């Protein structure tokens, strides 16, 4: 059973995904890719950190998205299906406060990030038996 706090964080991560999706669904000339990129990145980080908390895995504060995914994969091989290849910030120690200038600013790049985040969410929601 997951705590109410963890479930609230997971739902908040889902809201970030929804914000990114809404942003990408705007007319092309109105899309704020920087905003969508940040929302997806925040969602990815929170989803994986909360999953690791449920699994009682210690996670350092400043760890890359790829490192988080590696930790998650060690506990569930299903995470191997999540493809972070197109996420430019995956290997850097990018937290939501410090982005060190690594944003994906094309609509296609952010769309690929969003796709990876949806797959990650699906894997976590399925394992933790969370309903949308």
C-alpha positions in Angstrom: 0.0 0.0 0.0 1.4 3.4 -0.9 1.0 6.4 1.4 -1.4 9.2 0.6 1.6 11.6 0.3 3.3 9.4 -2.4 0.0 9.0 -4.2 -0.5 12.8 -4.1 2.9 13.3 -5.6 2.2 10.8 -8.4 -1.0 12.5 -9.2 0.8 15.9 -9.3 3.3 14.4 -11.7 0.4 13.3 -13.9 -0.9 16.9 -13.9 2.5 18.0 -15.2 2.1 15.5 -18.1 -1.3 16.9 -18.8 0.0 20.5 -18.8 2.7 19.5 -21.3 0.2 17.7 -23.5 -2.1 20.7 -23.5 0.8 22.9 -24.4 1.8 20.7 -27.3 -1.8 20.6 -28.5 -1.9 24.4 -29.0 -1.5 25.9 -32.5 2.1 25.5 -33.6 2.9 29.2 -33.4 1.6 29.4 -29.9 3.4 26.4 -28.4 5.7 27.2 -25.5 8.1 24.3 -25.8 10.2 25.4 -22.9 7.2 25.2 -20.6 6.2 21.8 -22.0 9.8 20.5 -21.7 10.0 21.6 -18.0 6.6 20.0 -17.2 7.7 16.7 -18.8 11.1 16.8 -17.0 9.4 17.5 -13.7 7.0 14.7 -14.2 9.7 12.2 -15.1 11.7 13.0 -12.0 8.8 12.9 -9.6 7.4 9.7 -11.0 10.6 7.9 -10.7 11.5 9.3 -7.3 8.1 8.4 -5.8 8.3 4.9 -7.3 11.7 4.5 -5.6 10.3 5.7 -2.3 7.6 3.1 -2.5 10.3 0.5 -3.1 12.3 1.9 -0.2 15.3 2.7 -2.4 17.5 5.6 -1.3 17.9 8.1 -4.1 20.4 11.0 -4.0 19.0 14.5 -4.5 21.0 15.3 -7.6 20.9 12.3 -9.9 20.3 12.2 -13.6 17.1 11.0 -15.2 19.0 8.1 -16.7 20.3 7.1 -13.2 16.8 7.2 -11.8 15.6 5.0 -14.6 18.5 2.6 -14.0 17.4 2.4 -10.3 13.8 1.8 -11.3 14.8 -0.9 -13.8 16.8 -2.7 -11.1 13.5 -3.2 -9.3 11.3 -3.9 -12.3 12.6 -5.0 -15.8 9.4 -3.4 -17.3 11.2 0.0 -17.1 13.5 -1.2 -19.9 10.6 -0.4 -22.2 10.9 3.3 -21.4 13.1 5.0 -24.0 15.0 8.0 -22.9 17.2 8.2 -26.0 15.7 11.3 -27.3 15.7 13.2 -24.0 18.8 15.5 -24.1 18.8 16.1 -20.4 18.7 12.5 -19.4 22.3 12.1 -18.6 22.9 15.4 -16.7 22.2 16.0 -13.1 19.2 18.2 -13.9 16.8 19.0 -11.1 13.8 21.1 -11.4 15.7 24.1 -9.9 18.8 23.8 -12.1 18.3 23.1 -15.7 21.9 24.1 -16.8 20.5 25.2 -20.2 19.6 21.8 -21.5 16.1 22.1 -22.9 14.5 20.4 -25.8 13.1 23.3 -27.7 11.6 21.6 -30.8 8.0 20.4 -30.7 9.1 17.0 -32.0 11.8 16.6 -29.2 9.3 17.6 -26.5 6.8 15.2 -28.0 9.3 12.4 -27.8 9.9 13.3 -24.1 6.2 13.3 -23.5 5.9 9.9 -25.1 8.6 8.5 -22.8 6.9 10.0 -19.7 3.6 8.5 -20.6 5.3 5.0 -20.9 6.9 5.6 -17.6 3.6 6.6 -16.0 1.9 3.6 -17.5 4.5 1.2 -16.0 4.4 2.8 -12.6 0.6 3.1 -12.4 0.3 -0.6 -13.5 2.7 -1.9 -10.9 1.4 0.3 -8.1 -2.2 -0.3 -9.1 -3.1 3.4 -9.3 -6.3 4.4 -11.2 -6.4 7.5 -13.3 
